[in-house]
Amino acid sequence: MARTPLVAGNWKMNLDHLEAIALVQQLVYHLERSDFEAVEVAVLPPFTDLRSIQTLIEGDRLPIALGAQDTHWEDAGAFTGEISPGMLARLHCRYVLAGHSERRALFGETDEIVNRKLQAILRHGMVPILCVGETLEEREAGRADEVVVGQLEGGLAAVTAEQAGDLVVAYEPVWAIGTGRTALPEDADAMCGLVRRTLAERFGQGIADGARVLYGGSVKPANAKALLTQPEVDGALVGGASISAEDFAVICRFPRL
């Protein structure tokens, strides 16, 4: 099954709303119509930038999808500092991250919490990007497959095949995030293949064939083509390189590199 690649830029805690507007404008300048036809491009700004980028995308009819980096699982309530999935849906966010390794490691998110967030994202008609990946210690102990499968099963608990139709999974080895280290292309392909086989066992081969499995972890212009042209890899979740319009544009053009 042909799957349209997705390249999503996770800006993390970078760029105020004015810087965000400038970045998106520069990104569009660097990309051509044919690039947007070959690859779906998405940006995931901080919460404070979302309304500005939504207005820019919709006002200028830019072929860019908007996403958010996190959400709470409740629709409303006494959760100071949190953002509800309904608020994100009203801003026309298409994608929302769930279970990024930084959320798991720095903020104590468990598979149960990730699952509650993922179900909330689905409930509001948005597409979750479920992040999974092992630490260096887990890989060196030979537990990478076990960890990734466990995170998938935990994050997708009680999710039906119908709900999983547009699911995106990002395989991000924790040891490659923000470290400059990158998985070998064949390792990225093998782990993304494991994700797809797990989805097939859980939801059936049709859902697995349609799901997009991304690679994330120090993706840069220099390694984008080698990583993202692997048969099981359907694009990238890009961190640091996504806050450079020039670098992110090169990664988005990976089919033509």
Long-range contacts (C-beta under 8 A, 24 or more apart in sequence): 1-209, 1-210, 3-209, 3-210, 3-212, 3-234, 4-39, 4-40, 4-212, 5-38, 5-39, 5-40, 5-212, 5-228, 5-234, 5-235, 5-254, 5-255, 6-39, 6-40, 6-42, 6-168, 6-212, 6-214, 6-234, 6-235, 7-39, 7-40, 7-41, 7-42, 7-228, 7-235, 7-236, 7-238, 7-248, 7-251, 7-252, 7-254, 8-41, 8-42, 8-43, 8-44, 8-65, 8-67, 8-95, 8-129, 8-170, 8-214, 8-235, 8-236, 8-237, 8-238, 8-242, 9-42, 9-43, 9-44, 9-238, 9-242, 9-243, 9-248, 10-44, 10-69, 10-97, 10-100, 10-216, 10-237, 10-238, 10-239, 10-242, 11-43, 11-44, 11-45, 11-46, 11-49, 11-69, 11-242, 11-243, 12-46, 12-69, 12-102, 12-239, 13-46, 14-46, 14-243, 15-45, 15-46, 15-49, 15-243, 16-48, 16-49, 17-48, 17-49, 17-51, 17-52, 17-53, 18-52, 20-45, 20-46, 20-49, 20-52, 20-53, 21-52, 21-53, 21-56, 23-243, 23-245, 24-53, 24-56, 24-57, 24-62, 24-64, 25-56, 26-245, 26-246, 27-64, 27-245, 27-248, 27-249, 28-60, 28-62, 28-64, 29-245, 30-245, 30-246, 30-249, 31-249, 31-252, 31-253, 33-63, 35-249, 35-252, 35-253, 35-256, 36-63, 38-255, 38-256, 39-235, 39-252, 39-253, 39-254, 39-255, 40-65, 40-235, 41-65, 41-252, 42-66, 42-67, 42-94, 42-95, 43-67, 43-242, 44-68, 44-69, 44-95, 44-97, 45-69, 47-83, 50-88, 50-91, 50-93, 51-91, 54-91, 54-92, 54-93, 58-92, 65-94, 65-95, 66-91, 66-92, 66-93, 66-94, 66-95, 67-93, 67-94, 67-95, 67-96, 67-97, 67-129, 68-93, 68-95, 68-96, 68-97, 69-96, 69-97, 69-100, 70-96, 70-97, 70-98, 70-100, 70-103, 70-117, 71-96, 71-98, 71-117, 71-120, 71-121, 72-117, 72-120, 73-113, 73-116, 73-117, 73-119, 73-120, 74-120, 75-120, 85-117, 85-120, 85-121, 85-123, 85-124, 85-126, 86-124, 88-124, 88-126, 89-124, 89-125, 89-126, 93-126, 94-126, 94-127, 95-126, 95-127, 95-128, 95-129, 95-168, 96-121, 96-126, 96-127, 96-128, 96-129, 97-128, 97-129, 97-131, 97-170, 98-128, 98-129, 98-130, 98-131, 98-155, 99-130, 99-131, 99-132, 99-151, 99-155, 100-131, 100-172, 101-131, 101-133, 101-172, 101-174, 101-177, 102-177, 105-174, 110-154, 111-150, 111-151, 111-154, 111-155, 111-157, 112-154, 114-151, 114-154, 114-155, 115-154, 115-155, 115-156, 115-157, 115-158, 115-159, 118-155, 118-156, 118-159, 119-158, 119-159, 122-159, 122-163, 127-166, 127-167, 127-168, 128-167, 128-168, 129-168, 129-169, 129-170, 129-214, 129-237, 130-155, 130-156, 130-167, 130-168, 130-169, 130-170, 131-169, 131-170, 131-172, 131-216, 131-237, 132-169, 132-170, 132-171, 132-172, 132-195, 133-171, 133-172, 133-173, 133-174, 133-177, 133-216, 133-217, 134-173, 134-174, 134-175, 135-174, 135-175, 136-174, 136-175, 139-173, 139-175, 144-173, 144-191, 145-191, 145-194, 148-191, 148-194, 148-195, 148-198, 149-194, 149-198, 152-195, 152-198, 152-199, 152-202, 153-198, 153-202, 156-202, 161-203, 161-204, 161-207, 164-199, 164-202, 164-203, 164-207, 164-211, 165-207, 165-210, 167-199, 167-207, 167-211, 168-211, 168-212, 168-213, 168-214, 169-195, 169-199, 169-211, 169-212, 169-213, 169-214, 170-213, 170-214, 170-215, 170-216, 170-237, 171-195, 171-213, 171-214, 171-215, 171-216, 172-215, 172-216, 172-217, 172-237, 173-217, 175-217, 176-217, 176-218, 177-216, 177-217, 177-218, 177-239, 178-218, 178-239, 178-240, 179-218, 180-218, 181-217, 181-218, 182-217, 182-218, 182-219, 182-220, 182-223, 182-227, 183-215, 183-217, 183-227, 185-226, 185-227, 185-230, 186-230, 188-215, 188-227, 188-230, 188-233, 189-230, 189-231, 189-232, 189-233, 190-232, 192-230, 192-232, 192-233, 192-234, 193-232, 196-232, 219-251, 220-247, 220-251, 221-247, 221-250, 221-251, 224-250, 224-251, 224-254, 224-257, 225-254, 225-257, 228-254, 229-254, 229-255
